Amino acid sequence: MLKELDPPAVRRWSRHCATSLGRARAEIDALNVFPVPDGDTGTNLHLTLLSAADALDALPPGADVGATWAALARGALLGARGNSGVILSQALKGLADTLGPARGDGAGLRAGLVRAAESARAAVARPVEGTLLTVLSAAARAVRDAPDDLAGVARLAADEARRALRRTTGQLDVLSRNGVVDAGAAGLVIVLESLAEVVTEAYSERHEVPALAGRVVPEARAGVAPEAGVEVVPEARGGIAPEARGRTAEEEAGRRHGDGPGYEVMYLLDAGADEVGRLRAELDALGDSLVIVGGEDLWNVHVHVDDAGAAVEAGLRAGRPHRIKVTWLGGRPHEPGPARGVVAVAAGDGLAGLFAEAGAVVVRREPGSVPPVAALVRAIRGAGAEVAVLPNDAAVYDVAVAAAEIAREEGATVSVLPTRASVQGLAALAVHDALRRFDDDVVAMTDAAGHTRHGHVWVADRAAVTSAGLCRPGEVLGVVDGEVALIGADLAETAVEVARRLVSGGTEMVTLVVGAGAPPEVPRAVEDHLERTRPDLEIVVYEGGQGGYPLLIGAE
């Protein structure tokens, strides 16, 4: 029997949690009726703990207790899935914040459980009783005055959590109607029971999940929490039996697709605490089931909304969202047409015309800005059932990924190509073939974009530190493959040097895209240089009309 939660014990606990939740995953999924009956709570909790366990496995064997708890919390944060997974990740962070710098004895675990309950509740914009939060709070209250015995504290927390779990049926109407306990809370019980088993070194092969979907619990229907056995309805094991709900399957389907927000939006966010505070208020006004967890400039955001694009754009205003995941919670609001298509983002009249002439659906953006998510979603919807998206700028990529997630949930097949410059997008579109299999077409387009080096010149409007040194206003910056490679005084000379660095022995074609108001001698100087030094090259010049960049250069 352990006296302290040392790093090896924390590792064993995390892996035991992941394994136990994996065994109970389907049963917990079947309980899932709140906040939406999407049947994935067990899966989400399993994946969240699996990410935490994997993060610990990646640590060196001799990692100290602080590093161990920190890895557990960060792994859960990065891998958190769904409403319950995000809340549980914050509870684990509360434990880590307490036990990382302190002894993992009974007193430490007691304080950690209290901190976990407080942290998890604070992360939820509008806490609801009869959920994981309620059961965690009950466990924390039960151990406040417990003796300083690690095994006793762990066992008491697990036992009280199981008792509190049974009470959830009478605490939330939707649970009472369905005769089930809360799915997220059932997963939490397994987490706490796994901890007690690791501490007492008495492992169970399987944890019983009480009140499975379809179990008839008469006492619960009257609002009284069941404390004893339940009657099993065998046919319900594959899902929540409509008969046990008092609704037909058709009525249940209508309830799922007609009520509440239509999308679950999740993303990791790089942002400061002040920005997250403003984001919390903005998302709370947009939807419900809002949970934001994390800290130290990395956050996990979860919300249910009708306008998924607005939720992502709120994240863009707050910081940098990534790993964006959008899930449609109902049916299919849009059925794409049968065609294959390409969506291209362009920042100039000429570029927009080039992409449109090549058959793409074009989304316009202003130089230095990103297009709205909703505009990209509309474009994907209009392009067809199989769509390749060309963001053509590193800053647009995450927005394109968010739009693709939304369109996929609506039935489209979408692939976002990693085009970071317009010349790469043009190269990709040049090899697009709607008669090929979609996957093969995406591979060919990606390959063409990847073999296109890109550069541009622009005039600095302020002093700044670049990868090529300090630049002053009015100096010309030459950018090669996304990095400032040189600082010059003359626009044409700098453009020639950028072209020289982009062109290699294997280059076959150079594309020049001339910006709005660019002096004509700039593209002419590049053409003259290439014709003298590489007469074998094919040189193509387009009027792009883009603002900000006098000349874009692509070398294929």
C-alpha positions in Angstrom: 0.0 0.0 0.0 1.5 3.3 -1.1 2.2 6.1 1.4 2.9 8.7 -1.3 2.0 9.4 -5.0 5.5 9.4 -6.4 6.3 9.7 -10.2 6.1 5.9 -10.9 2.7 5.8 -9.1 1.4 8.7 -11.2 2.5 7.0 -14.3 0.7 3.8 -13.3 -2.4 5.7 -12.4 -2.6 7.5 -15.7 -2.2 4.3 -17.7 -4.7 2.4 -15.5 -7.2 5.2 -16.0 -6.8 5.1 -19.8 -7.1 1.3 -19.8 -10.2 1.2 -17.5 -11.9 4.0 -19.5 -11.2 2.1 -22.7 -12.9 -1.0 -21.3 -15.9 1.1 -20.2 -16.0 3.4 -23.2 -19.0 1.9 -25.0 -21.1 1.7 -21.8 -20.4 5.3 -20.9 -21.1 6.4 -24.5 -24.5 4.7 -24.1 -25.3 6.9 -21.1 -24.6 10.2 -22.9 -27.8 12.3 -23.0 -26.4 15.6 -21.7 -25.5 18.3 -22.9 -26.3 16.6 -26.2 -27.1 12.9 -26.9 -24.2 12.3 -29.2 -23.0 9.1 -27.6 -19.3 9.9 -27.4 -18.5 10.9 -23.7 -16.8 7.6 -22.9 -14.7 7.8 -26.1 -13.8 11.4 -25.3 -12.8 10.6 -21.7 -10.7 7.6 -22.9 -8.9 9.7 -25.5 -8.2 12.5 -23.0 -6.6 10.1 -20.4 -4.8 8.2 -23.2 -3.2 11.5 -24.2 -2.2 12.2 -20.6 -0.7 8.7 -20.2 1.2 9.0 -23.5 2.7 12.3 -22.3 4.0 10.6 -19.2 5.4 7.7 -21.2 7.4 10.3 -23.3 9.2 11.6 -20.1 12.6 10.3 -19.2 12.5 7.5 -16.5 14.0 9.7 -13.9 11.7 12.7 -14.2 10.9 14.3 -10.9 7.4 14.7 -9.3 6.9 18.3 -10.6 7.8 17.3 -14.2 5.6 14.3 -13.9 2.5 16.1 -12.8 3.1 18.9 -15.3 3.3 16.3 -18.2 0.1 14.7 -17.0 -1.8 18.0 -17.0 -0.4 19.2 -20.3 -1.0 15.8 -22.0 -4.7 15.9 -20.8 -5.0 19.6 -22.0 -3.7 18.9 -25.4 -5.7 15.7 -25.9 -8.9 16.8 -24.2 -12.0 15.8 -26.3 -15.6 16.9 -25.8 -17.2 18.7 -22.9 -16.4 16.2 -20.2 -12.9 15.6 -21.5 -12.1 19.3 -21.3 -13.5 19.6 -17.8 -11.6 16.5 -16.6 -8.4 17.9 -18.0 -8.9 21.0 -15.8 -9.5 18.8 -12.8 -6.2 17.0 -13.5 -4.5 20.4 -13.7 -5.9 21.3 -10.3 -4.4 18.1 -8.9 -1.1 18.8 -10.7 -0.9 22.4 -9.4 -1.3 21.1 -5.9 0.7 17.8 -5.9 3.5 19.0 -8.3 5.2 21.2 -5.7 4.0 19.3 -2.6 4.1 15.8 -1.1 1.8 13.3 -2.6 0.6 12.0 0.8 -2.9 11.9 2.2 -2.9 15.6 3.1 -1.6 16.5 -0.4 -4.2 14.4 -2.2 -7.0 15.9 0.0 -5.9 19.5 -0.9 -5.5 18.4 -4.6 -9.0 17.1 -4.8 -10.4 20.3 -3.4 -8.3 22.3 -5.9 -9.4 20.1 -8.7 -13.1 20.6 -7.9 -12.7 24.3 -7.7 -10.7 24.6 -10.9 -13.1 22.5 -12.9 -16.1 24.4 -11.8 -14.4 27.8 -12.5 -13.7 26.7 -16.0 -17.3 26.1 -16.9 -19.2 29.3 -17.9 -22.6 28.0 -16.7 -22.2 25.1 -14.3 -25.0 22.5 -14.2 -25.7 20.2 -11.2 -26.1 16.5 -11.7 -22.9 16.4 -13.8 -19.2 15.6 -13.4 -18.8 18.9 -11.5 -21.3 17.8 -8.9 -19.7 14.4 -8.3 -16.2 15.9 -8.1 -17.4 18.5 -5.6 -19.0 15.7 -3.5 -15.8 13.7 -3.5 -13.8 16.8 -2.5 -16.2 17.6 0.3 -16.0 14.1 1.6 -12.2 14.1 2.1 -11.9 17.6 3.6 -11.8 16.2 7.2 -10.3 12.8 6.4 -7.2 11.5 8.2 -3.8 12.0 6.6 -3.8 8.5 5.1 -3.3 8.3 1.4 -5.2 5.1 0.9 -8.0 6.3 3.1 -8.4 9.6 1.3 -8.3 7.9 -2.2 -10.8 5.2 -1.2 -13.2 7.7 0.5 -13.1 10.0 -2.6 -13.9 7.1 -4.9 -16.7 5.7 -2.7 -18.4 9.1 -2.3 -18.1 9.8 -6.0 -19.9 6.5 -6.8 -22.7 7.4 -4.3 -22.9 10.9 -5.8 -23.0 9.4 -9.3 -26.2 7.6 -8.4 -27.8 10.8 -7.2 -27.2 12.5 -10.5 -30.2 10.8 -12.0 -32.6 12.8 -9.8 -30.6 16.1 -10.1 -31.0 16.7 -13.9 -34.3 16.3 -15.7 -32.9 14.8 -18.9 -31.1 12.1 -16.8 -34.3 11.4 -14.9 -36.4 11.1 -18.1 -33.9 8.7 -19.6 -33.3 6.7 -16.3 -29.5 7.1 -16.5 -26.7 8.6 -14.5 -24.5 11.3 -16.0 -22.0 9.9 -18.5 -19.1 12.3 -17.6 -19.6 11.7 -13.9 -19.5 7.9 -14.6 -16.1 8.4 -16.2 -14.9 10.5 -13.3 -15.8 7.6 -10.9 -13.6 5.3 -12.9 -10.7 7.8 -12.7 -11.0 8.1 -8.9 -11.5 4.3 -8.4 -8.4 3.7 -10.5 -6.5 6.1 -8.2 -7.7 4.1 -5.2 -6.6 0.9 -6.8 -3.2 2.1 -7.6 -2.7 3.5 -4.1 -4.0 0.3 -2.4 -2.3 -1.9 -5.1 -5.5 -3.8 -5.5 -6.4 -3.6 -9.1 -9.8 -4.5 -10.7 -10.1 -5.9 -14.2 -13.2 -4.0 -14.8 -15.2 -1.2 -13.2 -19.0 -1.5 -13.2 -20.8 1.4 -14.8 -24.1 1.8 -12.9 -27.5 2.6 -14.5 -26.5 1.8 -18.1 -28.5 3.2 -21.0 -31.9 1.6 -21.1 -31.9 0.4 -17.5 -35.3 1.2 -16.0 -34.9 3.1 -12.7 -38.5 3.8 -11.4 -37.2 5.7 -8.4 -35.3 8.1 -10.6 -38.3 8.9 -12.7 -40.0 10.2 -9.5 -36.9 12.4 -8.8 -35.5 10.0 -6.1 -32.0 8.9 -6.6 -31.6 5.1 -6.7 -29.2 3.7 -4.2 -29.7 0.1 -4.9 -29.8 -2.3 -7.9 -31.4 -1.6 -11.2 -33.3 -3.7 -13.7 -31.4 -4.3 -17.0 -33.2 -4.1 -20.3 -30.9 -6.2 -22.6 -32.0 -4.7 -25.9 -30.8 -1.3 -24.8 -27.1 -2.1 -24.5 -26.4 -0.8 -28.0 -27.9 2.6 -27.1 -30.5 4.4 -25.1 -33.8 2.6 -25.6 -36.5 5.1 -26.7 -39.0 3.1 -24.6 -37.1 3.9 -21.5 -37.2 7.5 -22.3 -40.9 7.7 -22.9 -40.3 8.9 -26.5 -40.2 7.1 -29.8 -37.1 6.9 -31.8 -38.5 9.4 -34.3 -39.3 11.9 -31.5 -35.8 11.5 -30.2 -34.3 12.1 -33.6 -36.3 15.3 -34.0 -35.2 16.4 -30.5 -31.6 15.9 -31.4 -31.7 17.7 -34.7 -34.1 20.5 -33.8 -33.1 21.8 -30.4 -30.0 23.6 -29.1 -26.9 24.7 -31.0 -25.9 22.9 -34.1 -22.1 22.7 -33.8 -19.5 21.7 -31.2 -16.4 23.8 -31.7 -13.1 23.0 -30.1 -9.6 24.4 -30.5 -6.3 24.9 -28.8 -5.6 28.6 -28.4 -2.3 30.5 -27.9 -3.4 33.7 -26.1 -2.9 35.6 -22.9 -5.3 35.6 -19.9 -6.8 39.0 -20.7 -7.6 37.9 -24.2 -9.1 34.7 -23.0 -11.3 36.6 -20.6 -12.8 38.6 -23.4 -13.1 35.5 -25.5 -15.1 33.8 -22.7 -17.6 36.6 -22.7 -17.9 36.6 -26.5 -18.4 32.8 -26.8 -20.9 32.8 -23.8 -23.1 35.2 -25.8 -22.8 33.0 -28.9 -23.7 29.6 -27.5 -23.7 27.2 -24.5 -21.7 24.4 -22.9 -18.7 26.8 -22.8 -15.6 25.5 -21.1 -12.2 27.1 -21.4 -9.3 25.5 -19.5 -5.5 25.8 -19.4 -3.2 28.7 -18.6 0.3 30.0 -19.3 -0.8 31.2 -22.8 -2.1 27.8 -23.9 -5.9 27.0 -23.6 -8.4 24.4 -24.7 -11.7 26.0 -25.8 -15.0 24.1 -26.1 -18.4 25.6 -27.0 -21.7 24.6 -28.6 -22.9 27.2 -31.1 -25.1 27.7 -34.2 -22.4 29.7 -36.0 -19.2 27.7 -35.9 -17.4 30.3 -38.1 -18.1 33.0 -35.5 -16.7 30.9 -32.7 -13.5 30.4 -34.7 -13.2 34.0 -35.6 -13.6 35.0 -32.0 -10.6 32.8 -31.3 -8.6 34.5 -34.1 -9.3 37.8 -32.5 -8.1 36.5 -29.1 -4.9 34.8 -30.3 -3.9 31.9 -32.5 -6.3 29.0 -32.6 -5.0 25.6 -33.9 -6.1 22.0 -33.9 -9.6 23.3 -34.8 -12.3 20.7 -34.6 -15.9 21.3 -35.6 -18.6 18.7 -35.1 -22.2 18.9 -36.4 -24.5 17.9 -33.5 -27.6 17.2 -35.7 -28.3 16.0 -39.2 -27.0 17.4 -42.5 -27.9 21.0 -43.0 -26.4 21.1 -46.4 -26.0 18.5 -49.1 -23.1 19.5 -51.5 -23.6 19.1 -55.2 -21.9 16.3 -57.1 -19.1 18.3 -58.7 -15.4 18.3 -57.9 -14.0 21.8 -57.2 -11.2 24.0 -56.0 -11.5 27.1 -53.7 -8.7 29.6 -53.8 -8.1 32.7 -51.6 -6.8 35.7 -53.5 -5.6 39.2 -52.4 -5.9 41.1 -55.7 -8.1 41.6 -58.7 -5.6 40.1 -61.1 -4.9 37.1 -58.9 -8.6 36.6 -58.4 -9.1 36.6 -62.1 -6.2 34.1 -62.7 -7.7 31.6 -60.2 -11.2 32.1 -61.6 -10.0 31.6 -65.2 -8.4 28.3 -64.1 -11.8 27.1 -62.7 -11.5 27.9 -59.0 -14.2 29.4 -56.7 -12.4 32.5 -55.5 -12.6 34.0 -52.0 -11.3 37.6 -51.9 -9.4 39.1 -49.0 -7.7 42.4 -48.4 -3.9 42.4 -48.2 -2.7 41.7 -44.6 -6.1 40.3 -43.6 -7.8 36.9 -43.5 -11.2 36.1 -45.0 -14.2 35.3 -42.7 -14.6 31.6 -42.0 -18.2 31.9 -43.2 -17.1 33.1 -46.6 -14.8 30.1 -47.0 -17.6 27.8 -45.9 -19.9 29.3 -48.5 -17.3 28.9 -51.2 -16.7 25.2 -50.3 -20.4 24.6 -50.4 -20.6 26.1 -53.8 -17.6 24.2 -55.2 -18.9 20.7 -54.9 -18.8 17.5 -52.9 -15.1 17.1 -53.2 -13.1 20.3 -52.7 -9.5 21.2 -52.5 -8.8 24.5 -50.7 -5.8 26.7 -51.6 -5.3 29.2 -48.7 -2.2 30.8 -50.5 -1.0 32.5 -47.3 0.3 31.0 -44.0 -2.1 33.3 -42.0 -5.1 32.0 -43.9 -4.3 28.3 -43.4 -5.9 27.9 -39.9 -9.1 29.7 -41.1 -9.3 27.4 -44.1 -8.9 24.4 -41.8 -11.8 25.6 -39.7 -14.0 26.1 -42.7 -13.1 22.7 -44.0 -14.1 21.1 -40.6 -17.5 22.7 -40.9 -18.0 21.7 -44.5 -16.9 18.1 -43.7 -19.6 17.9 -41.0 -22.1 19.0 -43.6 -21.2 16.1 -45.9 -18.4 17.5 -48.1 -15.0 15.9 -48.7 -12.5 18.7 -48.2 -8.7 18.8 -48.3 -6.7 22.0 -47.4 -3.5 22.2 -49.3 -0.5 23.8 -47.6 -0.1 26.6 -50.1 1.7 29.5 -48.4 1.9 31.8 -51.4 -0.2 32.7 -54.4 2.4 31.3 -56.8 2.2 27.9 -55.1 -1.6 28.0 -55.5 -1.3 28.8 -59.2 1.2 25.9 -59.6 -1.3 23.5 -57.7 -4.2 24.7 -59.8 -2.2 24.2 -63.0 -2.1 20.4 -62.4 -5.7 20.0 -61.1 -7.6 17.3 -63.0 -11.2 16.8 -62.1 -11.2 13.4 -63.8 -8.6 11.9 -61.4 -9.6 10.3 -58.1 -9.9 13.1 -55.5 -7.0 11.7 -53.4 -4.7 11.4 -56.4 -5.6 14.9 -57.5 -4.8 16.3 -54.0 -1.5 14.5 -54.0 -0.6 15.9 -57.5 -1.6 19.5 -56.5 0.3 19.3 -53.2 3.4 18.0 -55.0 3.2 20.8 -57.5 2.9 23.4 -54.7 5.7 21.8 -52.7 8.1 22.0 -55.7 7.4 25.7 -56.1 9.7 28.0 -54.2 8.3 31.4 -53.5 9.5 34.9 -52.8 8.5 38.5 -52.9 9.7 42.1 -52.3 8.1 44.8 -50.3 9.0 48.1 -48.8 9.3 48.4 -45.0 6.9 51.0 -43.5 8.6 50.9 -40.0 11.8 49.9 -38.3 11.9 46.2 -37.4 14.2 43.4 -36.5 14.2 40.7 -39.2 16.0 37.5 -39.8 18.3 39.5 -42.1 19.0 42.2 -39.5 17.5 45.6 -38.6 15.5 47.3 -41.3 14.5 51.0 -41.5 11.4 52.6 -43.0 11.8 52.8 -46.8 14.2 49.9 -47.1 13.4 47.0 -49.4 12.9 43.6 -47.9 13.6 40.5 -50.0 11.7 37.4 -48.8 12.7 33.9 -49.8 10.4 31.0 -48.8 8.7 33.0 -46.1 11.9 34.4 -44.5 13.4 37.9 -44.9 16.7 37.0 -46.7 18.1 40.4 -47.6 17.6 44.1 -47.0 18.3 46.4 -50.0 17.9 50.0 -51.1 16.6 49.5 -54.6 13.4 47.6 -55.4 14.5 46.2 -58.8 18.0 45.2 -57.5 16.4 43.4 -54.5 13.9 41.6 -56.7 16.7 40.4 -59.0 18.6 39.0 -56.0 15.4 37.3 -54.7 14.9 35.6 -58.1 18.6 34.6 -58.2 18.3 32.8 -54.8 15.0 31.1 -55.8 16.2 29.7 -59.1 18.3 26.4 -59.0 19.6 24.0 -61.6 16.4 22.1 -61.6 14.1 25.1 -62.1 12.0 25.0 -65.3 9.6 27.9 -65.0 9.5 31.2 -63.2 6.3 33.1 -62.5 6.2 36.8 -61.8 3.0 38.3 -60.4 3.1 42.1 -60.5 1.4 44.1 -57.8 -0.8 47.2 -57.9 1.2 50.3 -58.7 4.5 48.4 -59.0 7.1 50.3 -61.2 7.4 48.5 -64.6 11.2 48.4 -64.4 11.0 45.9 -61.4 9.6 42.8 -63.3 11.5 43.9 -66.4 14.8 43.8 -64.4 14.0 40.3 -63.2 13.1 39.1 -66.7 16.3 40.6 -68.2 18.5 38.9 -65.6 16.9 35.5 -66.1 17.0 35.7 -69.9 20.7 36.5 -69.7 21.7 33.9 -67.0 19.1 31.1 -67.7 17.8 31.3 -71.2 16.4 27.8 -70.8 13.7 29.0 -68.4 10.1 29.6 -69.2 9.1 33.0 -67.8 5.4 33.9 -67.2 4.3 37.4 -66.1 0.9 38.1 -64.7 -0.7 41.3 -63.5 -1.8 40.3 -60.0 -3.1 43.6 -58.7 -2.2 42.6 -55.2 -1.5 45.4 -52.7 1.5 45.6 -50.5 3.8 43.4 -52.5 5.2 44.9 -55.7 6.3 41.6 -57.0 5.6 37.9 -56.2 8.1 35.3 -57.6 7.6 31.6 -58.0 10.2 29.1 -59.2 9.0 25.7 -60.3 
